[in-house]
Amino acid sequence: MSAQAHNPPPYRGDIDGLRAVAVLAVVLYHFGLPLLGGFVGVDIFFVISGFLIGGILWREYDATGRISLRNFYIRRFRRLAPAFFTMLLVTTAFGWVILLPFEFREYGKAVIASTVYLSNVLFFRQAGYFDTASEDKPLLHTWSLAVEEQFYIFLPLLLILLARWRWGVIGTLVACWAASLVACVLLTPVSHTATFFLFPFRAWELLSGVLLAIWGHERRSTWRGHPALSAVGIVMVGAAIWFTPAGPLFPGLLAVPPVLGTLLLLSSGTGENPVNRMLTMPVMRFFGLISYSLYLWHWPIYTLATTLRAEMALPESLVWMALSVGLGWLSWRFVEQPVRHSRRLTGRAVFGGMALVSTAALAAGYGLYARDGLPERFGAQARVHIAASGDFLQDWSRCRIADSGPLDGLEVCPIGPDGPPRLLVWGDSHVRAMKEGLDVAAHEAAVPGILIWRAGCAPLFGLRKVESAATPAQDTACTQANMQIRQALPTMDSLQSVLLIGRWSYYATGEGVGLNADDRIALFPTDRPASTDTLQPQLLAAAARATVEELNQHIPRVLVLRQPPEIPFYNSRFAAREAAHAGLPLAAPGHTQDTVPAAAIVLRATLSDAPWLPLAEADRITFLDTWPYFCTDGICSAVQQGQGQYFDNNHLTNSAAIRIREVLRPVFSPLAGEVSMNGASDG
């Protein structure tokens, strides 16, 4: 094999400077500094990785006609594995002390996924309404490492597969680049979570760097370019970091400016110009050299500090950032560099070490997951709230997106036995919270039913909403789904009852309470742009009357579940953390409350019940009262009989939903009689 295939290209300080820009953008963004698009630092990293790895592999392929997978992976393992597994070990140790069992169990899954380079797939699959917040996932940042590792598998194998067809290799790479870019742009509006996390939609960013490296190698480029290219490149990168909005439009076309800007900087990186002089400043090269370790360490530090400290002001964030830089340097100096440049480590030792530490990581991750996050680490007082914090996962395997019929396109979730549904349960996220209780009650009564729910979407006709916690697309989807249900009702002949479930106080007042007091929702009629002369409680009451009247035309019985009392300053996860962290250095002071005097929430309760009580008095609906299950002697409590009942300040746990299923007897008793007389399959 020729020397050219072995020798790395000359050191380029500008690339380390560009790495510094990328990692500092990410770190500052994560710690809350005002960089709107700091997350695009990851896109910059992708292009740099493609450029460097693509260049290494192409030079070897050009010189020898083949690729040595063994040598390639030894280099990758030396470069990436030591710091990664060190970070994993330390994060697991601190997670043992800080993370709640549910969080630690999910952390165990992330350990497994990141060890086998699939954490991006895991975090994509976890995205959802009740998903753990990103700040509670210490290994969330490994999604980008997984994308790069998948690239390290894809690219050399492609070069080996097409090794005898040189121009076929280039053509295939260009085709893959184009297909990935087009798919990313077209699918981002449909599923930005998939295009953000998954390799096929990010491959074009890495391949952009690969193709630039191949182009430069074929032209024997010295990468001097032109000063104007560097100037345009740094402006594009800087603008992307400052102005790219997070949300459903990214990556898509919004990822093009940082990628193109990075390509321009790389193509002119060795030239004499002000931009390259800035990038090669000692401080920039320092952050570039430690960029991998800094990236590895900053996110676990941020998440664990946030878990322990709760809210952090800017001065404290700066302290944790400084700690991230310090640990990043220590990791680079005493872990990365010694292993990477050690002459004593043979290829066999590298592979053997990787196998050993990977097996240990997989075993540890499986142990955390299988033992449910080790709840025995904490005392009895904490376990009450810990159990509640994890008691919301449910089995939705029977759910499906209807692909035909009147509910085409809506997610429909059966409950009870199979058969034409006799009961429709329609509502918002409180339907999901009640799901287990509804399902148990439906099976006990042998009554088939279906659930249709959408977060923050009142089960009422004639309304549209604008919600602070939702995107405009989600607001529109709520209106469209309710309209579709309205049109479907006349064709759903098997239905005998409908149960409406919602957070009525939220819709009546237009705002949350206590810990989520900043949440806002505004309701408007669908038949005119705005309602300027009707207060929101009145608008809600009018919609309730109209909805019940229309439902009565198609379904014999309409029932409404009274919203369980809100416990304003309770959140099971926060309460569990406060109890679990009591006595730890730096632990945040407690601020949750698991009880509330009924008199303190009477106003919201009055507004919540007001639309329904007149309808119940007129026998238009059956109003099911949940309050006796949670309130005694004027006190409403999130803990009943030593068991947590609330996930947050308004959603019940699964065990609570099952415990209070007796309140659902008026829903199922009449239907159970009909089923026994007519047969469950009668429709």
Buried (B, 14 or more C-beta within 10 A) or exposed (E): EEEEBEEEBEEBBBBBBBBBBBBBBBBBBBBBBEBBBBBBBBBBBBBBBBBBBBBBBBBBBBBBEBBBEEBBBBBBBBBBBBBBBBBBEBBBEBBEEBBBBBBBBBBBBBBBBBBBBBBBBBBBEBBEEBEBEEBBBBBBBBBBBBBBBBBBEBBBEBBBEBBEEEEEBBEBBEEBBEBBBEBBBEBBEEBBBBBBBBBBBBBBBBBBBBBBBBEBBEEEBEBBBEBEBBBBBBBBBBBBBBEBEBEBBBBBEBBBBBBBBBBBBBBBBBBEBEBBBBBBEEEBBBBBBBBBBBBBBBBBBBBBBBBBBBEBEEEBBEEBBEBBBEBBBBBBEEBBBEBBEEEEBEBEEBBEBBEEBBEBBBEBBBEBBEBBBBBEBBEEBBBBBBBBBBBBEBEEEEBEEBEEEBBEEBBBBBBBBEBBBBBBBBBBBBBBBBBBBBBBBBBBBBBBBBBBBBBBBBBBBBBBBEBEBBEEEBBEBBBEBBBBBBEBBEEBEBBBBBBBBBBBBBBBBBBBBBBBEEBBBBBBBEEEEEBEEBEBBBBBBBBBBBBBEBBBEBBEBBBBBBBBBBBBBBBBBBBBBBBBBEEEEEBBEBEBBBEBEBEEBEEBBEBBBBBBBEBBEEEBBBBBEBBEBBBEEEEBBBBBEEBBBBBBBBBBBBBBBBBBBEBBBBBBEBBBEBBEEEEBEEB
